[in-house]
């Protein structure tokens, strides 16, 4: 059976040759762990995202972004995946936003690794990163409480979020944030926008509601050079 990297390396398709360990797969598996992609999403790719029937327009936009993933990331185009609250789904959850975000990240890693190998170029140690916003908030709270080692760990996370080529910020519309944490989040977003680094945001709220939760300063900066993709429908988690 072909692995998901066969489209790039083709090494497994020659029956008369011994099958060496797939270098592409080895590099990808290491990169996806380093990127902190949750296990349930590590096999999410544009070819298997389950939104084509429920959100055909959103699906088309995701596929278009993925088909030119290296170009979009290199030029700093971000994506805002969001849901509007509906009668059938009053919380806007379970519509495939995180799945699509991870599919984009995984596709980028596969393309980036292949292109680096093809050009015999050195790879970045952390080309992409997945960060749930609540985890970032918890790391911030831990270092504020002066837990041993928490400060170094937090600033390492923060620096990685600011500098990686592609960042997924999952569930960004977190409520009840302190003003101090909001400034930390703004610093990350502002740096990435200024440096033209692509970010994939997911949220259960519309653009207007996002301003109410995170404030106009963050909402405005987030939407610069950003492609909004709406994913609605029933909650598929149940």
ChimeraX attribute file (.defattr): number of C-alpha atoms within 10 A of each C-alpha:
attribute: neighborCount
match mode: 1-to-1
recipient: residues
	/A:1	6
	/A:2	9
	/A:3	10
	/A:4	14
	/A:5	18
	/A:6	15
	/A:7	10
	/A:8	14
	/A:9	16
	/A:10	12
	/A:11	18
	/A:12	18
	/A:13	12
	/A:14	9
	/A:15	8
	/A:16	7
	/A:17	9
	/A:18	9
	/A:19	11
	/A:20	8
	/A:21	10
	/A:22	16
	/A:23	15
	/A:24	18
	/A:25	17
	/A:26	10
	/A:27	14
	/A:28	20
	/A:29	15
	/A:30	10
	/A:31	22
	/A:32	25
	/A:33	14
	/A:34	15
	/A:35	24
	/A:36	14
	/A:37	21
	/A:38	13
	/A:39	10
	/A:40	9
	/A:41	16
	/A:42	17
	/A:43	18
	/A:44	21
	/A:45	22
	/A:46	22
	/A:47	10
	/A:48	12
	/A:49	18
	/A:50	16
	/A:51	21
	/A:52	12
	/A:53	8
	/A:54	15
	/A:55	17
	/A:56	12
	/A:57	15
	/A:58	19
	/A:59	21
	/A:60	14
	/A:61	16
	/A:62	23
	/A:63	19
	/A:64	13
	/A:65	20
	/A:66	22
	/A:67	15
	/A:68	12
	/A:69	21
	/A:70	17
	/A:71	12
	/A:72	18
	/A:73	20
	/A:74	13
	/A:75	13
	/A:76	22
	/A:77	21
	/A:78	27
	/A:79	25
	/A:80	23
	/A:81	26
	/A:82	25
	/A:83	26
	/A:84	19
	/A:85	16
	/A:86	12
	/A:87	9
	/A:88	11
	/A:89	17
	/A:90	13
	/A:91	15
	/A:92	22
	/A:93	23
	/A:94	19
	/A:95	24
	/A:96	23
	/A:97	26
	/A:98	24
	/A:99	23
	/A:100	27
	/A:101	28
	/A:102	27
	/A:103	24
	/A:104	24
	/A:105	29
	/A:106	25
	/A:107	21
	/A:108	24
	/A:109	23
	/A:110	21
	/A:111	19
	/A:112	19
	/A:113	23
	/A:114	20
	/A:115	15
	/A:116	13
	/A:117	15
	/A:118	11
	/A:119	8
	/A:120	9
	/A:121	10
	/A:122	9
	/A:123	12
	/A:124	13
	/A:125	10
	/A:126	16
	/A:127	21
	/A:128	27
	/A:129	25
	/A:130	23
	/A:131	20
	/A:132	17
	/A:133	19
	/A:134	17
	/A:135	11
	/A:136	19
	/A:137	18
	/A:138	12
	/A:139	18
	/A:140	21
	/A:141	16
	/A:142	17
	/A:143	17
	/A:144	12
	/A:145	10
	/A:146	10
	/A:147	10
	/A:148	10
	/A:149	10
	/A:150	17
	/A:151	18
	/A:152	11
	/A:153	14
	/A:154	20
	/A:155	14
	/A:156	12
	/A:157	16
	/A:158	18
	/A:159	11
	/A:160	18
	/A:161	25
	/A:162	20
	/A:163	18
	/A:164	19
	/A:165	21
	/A:166	28
	/A:167	26
	/A:168	27
	/A:169	23
	/A:170	22
	/A:171	19
	/A:172	21
	/A:173	21
	/A:174	15
	/A:175	10
	/A:176	8
	/A:177	13
	/A:178	9
	/A:179	10
	/A:180	10
	/A:181	14
	/A:182	14
	/A:183	13
	/A:184	15
	/A:185	18
	/A:186	18
	/A:187	15
	/A:188	16
	/A:189	21
	/A:190	18
	/A:191	15
	/A:192	24
	/A:193	22
	/A:194	11
	/A:195	12
	/A:196	18
	/A:197	22
	/A:198	24
	/A:199	29
	/A:200	23
	/A:201	26
	/A:202	26
	/A:203	23
	/A:204	26
	/A:205	22
	/A:206	18
	/A:207	18
	/A:208	10
	/A:209	14
	/A:210	19
	/A:211	16
	/A:212	12
	/A:213	17
	/A:214	20
	/A:215	12
	/A:216	13
	/A:217	12
	/A:218	19
	/A:219	19
	/A:220	12
	/A:221	17
	/A:222	21
	/A:223	15
	/A:224	15
	/A:225	15
	/A:226	18
	/A:227	16
	/A:228	17
	/A:229	20
	/A:230	21
	/A:231	24
	/A:232	24
	/A:233	20
	/A:234	17
	/A:235	15
	/A:236	11
	/A:237	8
	/A:238	5
